[in-house]
Amino acid sequence: MLQKTKGIALKVTNYSENSVVAQIFTEDLGLQSYLINGARKPKAKIHINMLQPLHLLEMVVYHKDNNALQRIKEAQQYPALHQIPLNIVKSSLAIFLNEVLYKVLKHQQPDPQLFHFIQQSILWLDETESPLANFHLSFLMKLSKFLGFLPTVNQDQKPFFDLMDGVFTDSLPPHQHVLQEPHTTIFHNILTSSYEASYGFHMKHVDRIYLLQKIIDFYRLHTENFGEVNSLYILEEIFH
C-alpha cells in the first residue's frame, strides 16, 4: 500500500555493494527499516547523503504490515537542514542526539506528538544562533516526557534527586543513583527551561560532564537495554 509520511533519518547500514538499509522514524508508521537499492551510486534517486543523522524527509513509501524491510517510492529532504551538516558543534550534537534516539526508539510505535517534538527540536538546533552548551541536556529532559519518565517537579526546591524513582526528595536515597547540590539545582533549572533559556545557565565543564553522565544513567535506569553512549566523548571535547 502506498502511503505518504514524514520521516527522521536515524541509522544507515550497508546492505550490498550499492544498497543500504535505513532506519527511519516516521510520523505515521513509527520506526521502520527501508531497503534502498543503489543509494550509494552517484546518481541515485534516493542518495545516501539524504539519510544523514536527523535529516528530515518527506516520503512516499510502500508499506506492508509485518514486513521487516519496507521500500521507499519517493523521498526528498524537507525542510532541508542548512547548519547542522556544516557546523561542527551542531553536527556533533546531532550525532549524539541521533545515537540516543536510536536507542530509545528501537521499538517505537507511531506517535505523532513525539515525532513533532523531535522534528521541531532539530529545526530549532539547525536555525538557532544561541550558544548550545546546554542544548543536549535540555533536549534529553524534554524527550523523557514522551518516553514516560519525566521527573516530577516540586513547588519547593529539594536538595536531592532520586534517579531511580524520578523524584526530588528531602532525604538521601539508599542507593548511588542520586543528584546532590549543587547539581540538583542546575538539573532543576534545565528541566524547567526552554531551549532559549537553557543556554543562560553557566556551569563549569566538569559539572556539565557530570550532569550529562547522570542524565544518561537516568535514561539507562528507565530504558530497557539502553547500553553505552559512544558519542559522549565528542561533546566533552567540544564543550570545554
C-alpha positions in Angstrom: 0.0 0.0 0.0 1.4 3.4 -1.0 1.5 5.9 1.9 2.8 9.5 2.4 4.6 10.1 5.6 7.3 12.4 7.1 10.5 10.8 8.5 13.6 11.4 10.5 16.7 9.5 9.4 18.4 7.7 12.3 20.8 5.0 11.1 22.1 3.6 7.8 23.6 0.1 7.3 25.3 -1.1 4.2 23.2 -3.9 2.6 25.1 -4.8 -0.6 27.7 -3.1 -2.8 25.5 -0.1 -3.6 22.4 -0.6 -1.4 21.6 0.3 2.2 19.0 -0.3 4.9 17.9 2.9 6.5 16.2 3.1 9.9 13.8 6.0 9.7 11.4 7.2 12.5 8.2 8.1 10.6 5.3 10.2 11.7 2.6 7.8 10.7 4.3 4.3 10.9 6.7 4.6 13.8 10.2 3.3 13.4 10.7 1.4 10.0 13.5 -0.2 8.2 13.8 0.7 4.5 15.8 -1.2 1.8 17.1 1.4 -0.6 18.7 0.0 -3.7 21.6 1.9 -5.3 21.7 4.6 -2.6 25.5 4.8 -2.8 25.6 5.3 -6.6 26.5 8.9 -7.6 23.2 9.5 -9.4 20.9 7.7 -7.0 17.3 8.8 -6.9 17.5 8.4 -3.1 21.1 9.1 -2.2 22.8 8.1 1.0 23.6 11.8 1.7 19.9 12.4 2.2 19.9 9.9 5.0 22.5 11.6 7.3 21.6 11.6 11.0 18.5 13.6 11.8 17.8 14.7 8.3 14.1 15.4 7.8 12.3 13.7 5.0 9.0 13.7 3.1 8.4 10.2 1.7 6.0 8.1 -0.3 6.5 4.5 0.9 5.3 1.0 0.1 4.0 -0.3 3.4 3.1 -3.9 4.2 2.2 -4.8 7.8 4.7 -7.3 9.4 7.3 -6.8 6.7 10.8 -6.5 8.3 12.0 -4.4 5.3 9.9 -1.8 3.6 10.6 0.2 0.5 10.5 3.9 -0.5 9.0 5.0 -3.7 10.0 8.7 -3.4 11.8 10.8 -0.8 13.1 14.3 -0.5 14.7 16.4 2.2 12.1 18.7 3.6 12.7 21.0 5.3 16.4 20.9 4.3 18.9 21.4 7.1 21.4 24.2 6.5 23.7 24.5 9.5 23.7 21.0 11.1 25.7 19.3 8.3 28.3 22.1 8.1 28.6 23.4 11.7 31.0 21.2 13.8 29.1 21.9 17.1 25.7 21.3 15.6 26.7 18.2 13.7 28.4 16.8 16.8 25.2 17.4 18.8 23.2 15.7 16.0 25.4 12.6 16.2 24.9 12.4 20.0 21.1 13.0 19.8 20.8 10.5 17.0 22.6 7.8 19.0 20.3 8.3 22.0 17.2 8.5 19.8 18.0 5.2 18.0 18.4 3.6 21.4 15.0 4.8 22.8 13.0 4.5 19.5 14.1 0.9 18.7 10.6 -0.5 19.1 8.7 2.8 18.7 5.1 2.7 17.5 3.5 5.7 15.7 3.5 8.7 18.0 2.8 12.0 16.1 3.4 14.1 19.2 6.8 12.6 19.8 7.6 12.9 16.1 6.6 16.6 16.1 8.7 17.3 19.2 11.9 15.7 17.7 11.3 17.5 14.3 10.8 20.9 16.0 13.9 20.3 18.2 16.0 19.5 15.1 14.8 22.6 13.3 15.5 24.8 16.4 19.0 23.4 16.6 19.6 24.0 12.9 18.3 27.6 12.9 19.4 29.0 16.3 22.2 31.4 16.8 22.1 30.9 20.6 25.0 29.2 22.4 24.4 25.4 22.6 26.5 24.1 25.5 23.3 23.0 27.4 21.0 22.2 24.5 21.6 18.4 24.7 20.8 18.4 28.4 17.6 20.3 27.8 16.6 18.0 24.9 17.1 14.8 26.9 14.9 16.0 29.7 12.1 17.2 27.3 12.3 13.9 25.5 11.8 12.0 28.7 8.2 13.3 28.9 7.3 11.5 25.7 9.1 8.3 26.8 7.1 8.2 30.1 9.6 9.1 32.7 9.6 12.9 33.0 10.7 13.8 36.6 8.1 15.1 39.0 8.8 18.8 39.7 8.0 20.1 43.2 6.9 23.7 44.0 9.6 23.8 46.8 13.2 23.1 45.9 14.5 19.9 47.4 18.2 19.0 47.8 18.3 15.6 46.3 17.0 14.0 43.0 16.4 10.2 43.1 17.2 9.0 39.6 15.5 5.6 40.2 12.2 7.0 41.3 12.4 10.2 39.2 11.6 12.5 42.1 13.1 15.3 44.0 13.4 14.5 47.7 14.4 15.9 51.1 16.3 12.8 52.1 19.3 11.0 50.6 18.1 7.7 48.9 19.7 4.4 50.0 21.5 3.9 46.7 24.0 5.7 44.5 21.6 6.9 41.7 21.2 10.4 43.1 21.9 14.0 42.4 23.0 16.3 45.2 23.6 20.0 45.4 24.8 22.0 43.5 23.8 19.6 40.7 20.2 19.3 41.9 19.5 23.0 41.3 21.2 23.0 37.9 19.3 19.9 36.9 16.0 21.5 38.1 16.7 24.6 36.1 17.5 22.6 32.9 14.3 20.5 33.5 12.0 23.5 33.7 13.5 25.8 31.0 13.0 26.3 27.3 15.8 25.8 24.8 16.2 29.5 24.6 16.6 29.9 28.3 18.8 26.9 28.9 22.0 28.5 27.5 21.8 31.1 30.2 22.8 28.6 32.9 26.5 28.9 33.3 28.3 25.8 34.7 31.8 24.5 34.8 32.9 22.0 32.2 33.3 19.3 34.8 29.8 19.9 36.2 28.2 19.7 32.7 30.0 16.4 32.0 28.9 15.1 35.4 25.3 16.1 34.9 25.2 14.6 31.4 26.6 11.3 32.7 23.9 11.3 35.4 21.1 12.0 32.8 22.4 9.1 30.7 22.3 7.0 33.9 18.7 8.2 34.4 17.9 7.0 30.8 19.7 3.7 31.4 17.6 3.1 34.5 14.3 3.7 32.7 15.0 2.3 29.2 15.4 -1.4 28.6 18.8 -2.4 27.1 20.0 1.2 26.8 23.7 0.4 27.0 26.6 2.8 26.5 26.5 6.1 24.5 29.7 6.1 22.4 29.4 9.7 21.2 29.6 11.2 24.8 33.4 11.9 24.3 32.6 14.2 21.3 30.6 16.5 23.4 33.2 16.5 26.2 35.7 17.7 23.7 33.5 20.4 22.1 32.0 22.0 25.3 35.0 22.5 27.5 
